[in-house]
Protein backbone atom coordinates (compact mmCIF):
# COMPACT_ATOMS: atom_id res chain seq x y z
CA UNK A 1 0.00 0.00 0.00
CA UNK A 2 1.62 3.22 -1.14
CA UNK A 3 0.32 6.54 0.08
CA UNK A 4 1.45 9.64 -1.76
CA UNK A 5 0.21 12.87 -0.27
CA UNK A 6 0.54 16.40 -1.63
CA UNK A 7 -0.98 19.64 -0.46
CA UNK A 8 -4.68 19.26 -1.18
CA UNK A 9 -7.41 21.56 0.05
CA UNK A 10 -7.97 19.81 3.39
CA UNK A 11 -5.52 17.45 5.05
CA UNK A 12 -6.89 14.26 6.57
CA UNK A 13 -9.27 13.48 3.74
CA UNK A 14 -8.70 10.14 2.07
CA UNK A 15 -9.45 10.30 -1.62
CA UNK A 16 -8.24 8.51 -4.70
CA UNK A 17 -7.57 11.67 -6.61
CA UNK A 18 -7.98 15.18 -5.28
CA UNK A 19 -7.28 17.94 -7.75
CA UNK A 20 -7.43 21.52 -6.51
CA UNK A 21 -5.43 24.49 -7.72
CA UNK A 22 -3.43 22.09 -9.86
CA UNK A 23 -2.48 20.08 -6.79
CA UNK A 24 -3.19 16.37 -6.64
CA UNK A 25 -3.43 13.94 -3.75
CA UNK A 26 -3.19 10.30 -4.70
CA UNK A 27 -3.82 7.49 -2.26
CA UNK A 28 -3.07 3.99 -3.54
Residue pairs with C-beta under 8 A, 6 or more apart in sequence:
1 28
2 28
3 27
3 28
4 25
4 26
4 27
4 28
5 11
5 25
5 27
6 23
6 24
6 25
6 26
7 23
7 25
8 15
8 18
8 20
8 23
8 24
8 25
9 18
9 20
13 25
14 27
15 25
15 27
16 26
16 27
17 24
17 25
17 26
18 24
18 25
